[in-house]
Amino acid sequence: CGNFGMLIIEAAQKSVVDFSRTLRAMAGATAARGGQAGGLVTVLSNGTGHRTRYVPSKRADLASGLLFRFRLGFVVNAIYGFFASLFRAFFCCFYLCRNRIMKSSQYKKAVCRMFLGHTRFATSSAPRLNESHPHRFSGPQTVRVWRVGGQGWEATDENYEVYVTHNGDFDYWELFDSLRTQKDLGRWLQNVLNMHKTIASCDSVKVAGMMELLRTQGIWKHSIRLAYQTSVQPSFQHTLNGEMLLEESLLNQITAIAENIFQQHVTGVPASSVLQDSRQVKDLIAVLAKAWYDIGGELRNRCGTCELLAQHSICYFLENDIFTALDKFLSCAHGSFGITACCTLDPNVVAIASRGQAMSVSFNEDLGVVLWGSEASAQMVPIGLVSGGGRGGGGRDIESQGGQSNMVPKCTHRHDLDEDGGEVIEIAICTNTQDRMAQEAAWCASGRMQVQFGESSPNFGRFSPFSMQNNLFLRVHRQKEQGFMPKEKFIAPETLLSLVGVGGDGPSLSRDASQAKDKVAADLADIPPILSFLRKEFSEQNGKNRTTSRHFFKMIRQKVLDKEQCKGDDAKRLMIDVLVTGAEASLWLREQFASHLPPLLPTLRLLPLSSNKI
């Protein structure tokens, strides 16, 4: 399986990037890791998620079919939006209704476009639509969201969805000091999140469920729900049996109390002054705890004075954005993970994580494009440009763009995430400087709260890596080092690799196979130029394939000579001499290669192994 994705920074300025053609090329390259199913998701300007999942037939092209259905979905959404706008316009004659509609859509206009994609080779479950990525644990929800801007704190009703793509294996998660299998965790999540519909059987949907539970920033209801689990800690078995759950009616009651108290606390107070010292924090905790304690009944029996519940709720309310949620998930998860995650509340933010699985992020500063994924070659695809456009104008909005593309530019720099120690990176766009400063004040308040209560907060470390794209902000947290990567280290040549001059060495094919009607005929037609390219590579003295083969032969020859010298040493004879790795389709090819070597080299021990297990 493999992740891939794209973020266009300048969509609000009529970016000329052709998202469809670029994503199709990325999906085609990533499908080499497995192409039995695929999916794409983006957040539309109205704050809803637009997801397409596709299981192709045996000879169908996954990339082309997926992008065709994805763009077709835009047309359906446009038609639906047209009739929905007529319906809203009818009711807008009433001022109150009009005012509510304006408020609920105030934060929905996205200034960029972000796409999360995935191609799948079915391992833990069959290649079906509900098992395909991107995954969402629960359906769309309307939540009350508090945001901080230049004018202070303000609450709106918004659509809430969390999407995740995952490459790897999710085995266990540490819950209440015990390791829980992903299957048990799925049942636990269904009760905690009050989601009783049938979920997919694969492990990745449980990752989506944990992200939904942990992403609580600005939402009192979700913050209290998570705080109840971390402060009361009802037993795992009780939760599975439906016992000691935080009932929906009680949760709504204490959420309403928290909303009212916080409203009073922030009314007329600048965002930079809210929760900026320990006295303010302690006062808010005390007021919340007393109000909840006065409810009595089961809440008082389970939570005692309710102070710990209030403390955790405030921390999660301020801190747990999509980046922090992913960082907390990865720190307690066991398995191998290449993850991308997004939330409809943050249409300009994507979080990416890697541990035990390769993930990298590539940039084109001039075009304002960020690509990421499991396959580095997928980030070397040419970036499609809509004809007749230029930087800062001339192109049509990417939800409705069309026309011819000029496939010329590529990404110029790449950052490889630390898959050994674990790394989480946030890619965010912020165009309003005043709002960003207010958000930083809120994040700093959260950090001070965590330090006050003896915890560390991953809410710092934001920086803008490129001068030409000062709206792009990154946050990079390395879990093994337990710290944030500063800008100076990130932009260093050994961390931010230059891609200038990389690639372009492959054979020149006369056609785009993904566009051919007969895929088999297109593949057969590609064989002569590929063979011609290989002959040229091996005939030239400095050909890359010839050079690689020469060095490989020298290493194999030395291994054979070493074996001849240690015939009596059983320990050395049992050592692995050649380790052949791959993933899905590439692993099959390497297994065939490994099966042909033993007859030629009987003294060597060869082992083909999935790269997921290394």
N, C-alpha and C positions, 0 to 999 in steps of 0.2 A: 504494500500500500504506500501511498505518498500524499503529502500535503502540497498545495501550491496556493498562491494568492497574490493579490495586487492592490495597491493603493495609489490613487491618482490625486496628487495634492492640489492641483489647480483646476479642478472641475468647476468651481464657482466662477473661474475666470475663462470659462469656455475652453477647457483644455482640448487639444487636438489629438489626444491619444485615442486610438481605436482599441477599446477594452476587449471587444469580442474577438478580434483576430489574435491579439496578444495572448489572451487567456486560452484560446483554442490551441495555440502553439505550445503553451505551458502544459496544458492538459495532455497533449499528445506526447510530450517528452516525459512527463511524470507517469503516464500509463505504461511505460516500460517496466515499472515496478509492480504492475498489476492493473488490468483494465477490464475486470468483470463488471464493475459498476463505478459510478462517479456522481459527483454533486457539486453545486455551487450555491452560495448565498450572498446577498448584499442587503444593506439597509437602505430603504427608499427614503425619499425626502419627506414623506408623511410619517416616518418613524416606525414603519412596519418592516418585517423581514420578508424578503423575496427569495425563496429557496426552490431549487430544481434538483431532483435526483433522477438518475437514469440508469437502467440496466439494459445494455445493448444486446442485440441478438449475436449469434456466433460470428458473423462476418461484418457486422456493423462497426463503424468507426466511432469509438467512445467520445473523442474530443468534439468531432463535428456534431454528433447527435446531441450531446450535452449542451453545447452553446446554442444550437438551433432552438431547443426547448427553453433554454434560459431566456433568450431574446423574445421568444413567443410569449413568455410570461409577462414581459414588459408591456406588450400590446394588450394583453388581457387586463393587466393592472391599470393601464391608461383608460380603457373603456369603462372599467369599474369606477375609476376615479372621476370620470366625466359625469356619470349618473349620480355618484355620491355627492359631487359638488352641487348639482342641481337640487338634490334633496336638502343639503345644508342651506343653500341659498333661500329655499322656501321658508325655512324656519328662522333665518337671520332677520326677518322683519320684526322679530321679538328681540328687544335689546338684551335681555338677560341671557337668552340662548346664544345670541351673537357674541356676547362678552365671554361666555364659557368656551365657545369654539375657538376664539382668538387666543385665549389663555392656554388651552390644551395643545395648541399647535405652535406656541411661541418659540419653542426650542427645537422644532422638528426640521428646520431647513438645514440640510447637510451642506457643508462647504467642500466636501471631497467625496470620492467614491471608493469604497473598500469592498473587495471580493475575497471570500474564503472558498477554496476548492479542495477536492480530494478525489483520488482514484483508488479503487479497492481491488485487492485480490482476496477473495473470501477464504478465511481461515477458521475463525471461531464460529461462523454461522454462514448460511447460504447467501448467495448474491441476490437479495431481494431489496425492494425499495425501502422498506422500513428498517432494514439493517444497514442502509447506505448512509454515508456522511453527506453534508454536515448534520450533526445530531442536535436535537432539542428535546429536553426531558419532558417538560410540560408544555401545554399550549399557550398561546398569547394571553397575557393578563393586563388588566388596567390597574396601575399602581399610583399611589400618591408619592411624588418625587420632589424632594427639596434640593434646590440648586443655589449656589452662591455666585453672584455676579457683581458688577460694578455698583449696582444699586442695593446690594445686600442679599439676604436670603429670601427666596420665593418658592412657593409650592405649586405644582401643576399635576394634572392627571395625564399620565402617558402610558404608551404601550410598552410592555416588558417581555422580551424574549432573549434567551441566551443560546448561542450556537457554538458548536465545537467540532473541529476536525482532529482526528487522532491517528497517528501511526505508531504501532508498537503493541505492547501487551500490558494491560492493567491487571495486576494480580491481587494486590492487597492494599488496604488503606488503614492507617493507624487511627482507631476510634476508641476513645476512653481507655488508652493504654493497652489496647488489644488489636491484633491484626485481624481485619475482617475481609473475607473474600469479596470480589466484586459482585458475585451473585447475591450474597447476603446483604451487601451494601445497597443493591438495587431495591430489595424489599424494604429495607430500612428507610431509604429515601422516599419511597412511595407513601409511607405513613407520615413522615416528617413534613413532606411537601404537599400532603393531602392530594396526591395524584394517583387515582385508583384505576386508570386505564391500563391496558396491557402495554408493556414497553418492549423494545427490541431485546433480543437475547444476547447481543454482542456486548463486549466489555466497554466499548467507547461511549455508549449511551449513559453509563454510570458516571463517566467523567463529566458529561454534560449536566447530569443531575447534581454533582458536587459543586460545579461552577455556579449553577442556579442557586444553590443553598448559600454559597460563600459570597456571591456578588450582591452586597447589601447597601452600598454607599448611597446616602440620600433617601433611603426608604425605611421608615420607622418600623413598619410591619415586618419586613424581612430581617431587619437588624434584631428585633426582639425575638423573632422565631429562632434565629441562630444563637442569640445570647441565652435563650432558655436551654438549649442543648449543651452549651459549654459551661453554664453556671449551675444548673440543676443536675445535669448529667443523669437523666433517667437511664436505667439499665437497657442494654441492647435488646434483650429478650422481651422486656416490657413493651418497648417501642414496636417490635415485630408483632406482638400480640395485640397491639392497639391500646395499650395501657399507659397511663401517665403522659398522654399526649397533651399538647397545648391546644385545647379545643378552639375551633374557629371563632365561636362567639366570645370567648374570653380573650383571645388574641386581638380581635377587633376592638374590644372594650379598652384594653390597656394601650393599644395603638392610638386610639382617639385621645386618651389622656396625654400620651407623649406628644402628639401633634399640638394639642392646645398649650401645653407647658412650653414647648420649644417655640411656638409662635409668640408667646408672651416674652420669652427670653431674647428673641432676635428683633422684635419690632422696634424700629427706629434706631437700631444699633448698626454702625458700619460693619461690613463683613470682616474687616481687619481687626475689629475689637472683640469679636465673639470667641469665647473660650480661650483667651490669650494668657490667662494666668491660672494657677492652681485653685485660687479661691472661687473663680467662676465655675470651674469644673466641679469642685466639691459641692457648691451650691446647687448646681443642676442635678447632680447625682442625688443629693439629699431630697430635693423637691420631688423628683421622679419616684424615688424609693418610697417616700411617705405616701404619695398619691396611690401607688400600686398596693402598698401594704394595707391601706384603708379599705381596699376592696374586700379583703378578708377571704374566707373560704379556702378553696384548694390552692389558690395562688400563694396565700400566706403560709399554708402548710408545707408547700414544696420549696418556696423561695426564702422563707424566713423574713428577714428585714427588707429583702428585695434590693439591697445595696449592690450586691455583686451582679444581679441581673441588670440594674441601671448602668453600672460601670461598663459592662461588656456591650450593652446596647448602644451606648454613646460612642464607644470606640469603633464598633462595626459600622455605625451610621456615618461616621466621618471618614473612615479609612478604606473600607473594602470595595474598591473599584475593581474593574475586570483584571487589571494587572496584579493587584494585591491578592485577589481571589485565586488566580492561577499560581502565584508564588506560594501561597499557603497550601494549595492542593498538592503541588509538586513536592513540597517539603515533607509531606506525610504519606506520599504514594510509593508503592513498591511495584517495580516493573520497568518497562522501557517506554519512553514517551517522546514523541514529536507532536506538539499540540499547537493549534491556533484557536483563539477564542474571541468572540465579539458579543456585544450586547446592543440592543436597539436603543437603549438610553444613551449610548455613546457612539453615534454613527461615524465619528471621526477617529476612533481608537481601535487598535487591534493588539492583542497580547499573544506572544509566541514563546513557547517553552521547548527546551530540549534536555533530555537526559537519557542516555542509552540509545538515542536515535539521532541521526544527522539532521540538522536544520540550519539554514543560512538565510541571510537577508541581503538583497542587492539594491543598489541605488543608481538612478540617473538624475543627477542634480539639475541639469539644464531643463529636462522635460518635466521634472517634478513627479517622478514615478518611483515607487518602491515595489520590488518583487520579493517573494520569499517562498520557501518550500523545502521539501526533503531532498529533492534532486537538484544538484548545483547546475546541471546542464539545462534544466528548465528555466533557469534565470539568465541564461545566455541567449535566449531566443530574441530575434529582432522585435523591437517595440513598434507596433503598427501605428501609423499616423493617418488621420483623415485628410484627404486631399483638399487643397484650397485653404488650409488653415495655417496659422502661425502662432508663435508664443504669445499668449495673452489674448487671443481672439481668433475668430474666423472659423472655428470648429463648432459643430452642433453638440448639444448636451448629450452625454454618453448614454442616457436612457433612451434616446431616439436617434442616435447617429447612424449614418450609413455611408455609402459611397466607397470609392476605391481607397486603398491604403498604400503607403510607401514604406515597405519594411526595411528600414535602414539602421536606425540607432539601436544601441544595446545599453545595458547597465554598465557603468564604469567602475563601480566598487562593490565589494562583497564582504560581509562580516559573517564568519562561521560561529555559531553558538557553541558553548562548551558542553559537549555531550557527555563528557566524563564526570565532571563535577556538578553539572546542572546549571542551566542559565535561563532566565526569563527576561524578555525584552518587550517593552511597550513602544509602539509607534503611534504617535498622536499628532493631530493637527489642531492648532489654536490660533485663530486669526484676530481675536479681540484681546488686545493687550490688557485693558482694564479688567476684563473678566478673568484673564489668566492670573493676574496679580491677586485678585480676590480668592481664586481657587487655591493659589499657593499659600495664602494666609490660613485657609481652612485646613489644608494638608499639614501645615506646620503645627496648627493646634492639635491635630490628631497625633502627630509625632511627639509633641510635648506630653500629651496624655499617656501615650504608651511608655515613655521614659519614666513618667511619674509613677506608673504602676509596675515598673520593673520589667518592661518588655521592650523589644526593639521594633521599630517601625520602618517598613520598606517604602516610605512615601517620599523619599528624597532622591536626588541624583538626576533630575531632568536636565537635559541640555539640548541645544540646537546644533547639529553636527555640520551643517552646510550654510555658508553665508548667502548663497543665492536662494535658499529655501528657509527663511527664518520663521516660517509658520510650522515647520516640522520639528517635533520634539521627541527625543528618545529617553528611555529609562532602562538601564541594563543592570540586572541584579544577578550576581554569581553566587550560587548557594554554597559551594564548597568554601569559598573565601568569606562568605557571610558579609558581603559588602557590595557597594555599587561601583560600577566602572565609571571613572571620570571621563570627561570629554577628551582630555589629552591622551589617555590610553586608548580610547575607542578609535580616534582618528589616526593613531600611529600606524605606519605601514605594515607592521606584523599583525595587526588586528583588523584593520580595514584594508583588505587586499585590493590592489589595482587590477582591473580586468581589461585595461587597454592593451590591445594586441593579443588577447587570449581568444582562442576559438578560431573558426574560419578555416580549419585544416581538413575538414571532411570532404567527401566526394561531392561534386556538383551534380545534383539530380535535376532532370529537365522538367519535373512536374511536382505538384504538391499532392502526395498520395492520399491525404485525407479528403481531398476534393474529388477524387476519381470515383466514378460510378462502380467500376469493377475493381475492388481492392486487391484481389488476387492477381489480376492482370497488371495492375500498377506495381505491385511488389516484384513480379517477374521482370518487368521492364527496368526496374532499378538494379537488378543483379549485374548486368554488364558494366555500368559505370562504377559500381562498388568494387568489383573485381579488378577493374583497370586501376583504380585508386590504390588498392592493396599491392598490386604488382609494382606500381611506381614507388610506393613507400619502401618496399623491400629491395628494389633494385638500386635506389639511391644510397650512397654511402652514409649520409647523415639523416636518412629517413627515420622518423620517430618510431615507427613499428620495428624497423630493422635494429635500431639502437636498443630499444627495450628488449627485443628478443635476444640480442647478443649478451646483454647483462643478465638476463634470466638464465641463459645457458651456462654462463660462468658460475652462477650461484648453484645451479643444479649439479654441475660437474664437481664443484668443491664439496657439496654434500655427499656425493657418491664416494669421493676419495676419503672423506672423513669416516664414512661407514666401514670402508675397507680396513681402516686402521684400528677400529674398535669392535672387532667381531665378537670378542668374548665379553664385552660389557653389555649386559642385558638392559640396564637402565638407559643407556644411550641409544640402544637399538629400538627401544619402545617410545622414544621421544618423537613428537610430530616434526617431520622434516618440511612438509609443504602443506600450508593451510590455505584452502581455496574457499573463498566466501562469496556470497551473493544474496539477493533477495528476490523471492518469487521467480519470475521468468529468467532473470540473470543467474539465479542459483541453479536452475535446471541446466543451463548451458555449461556452467562451471562443473557440475556433477558429471556431465558427459566427458568433459576434458579430463577430470580426475580419474575416470574409469579407464581411459586410454593409456595413462602413464604407467601403472604398475607392471604390465607385461614388458615394457621397455626398461623400467628401473625397479626391479624387484627388491632391491635392498632398501629403498626409501619408503617411508610411511607417509601416505597422503590422506588428508582428512577434509572432505567438503562439509561446510557448516554454514548455516544461515547467519547472515550478519546481524540479525536480531538477537542472536544468542551469545554474541561475543561481548 
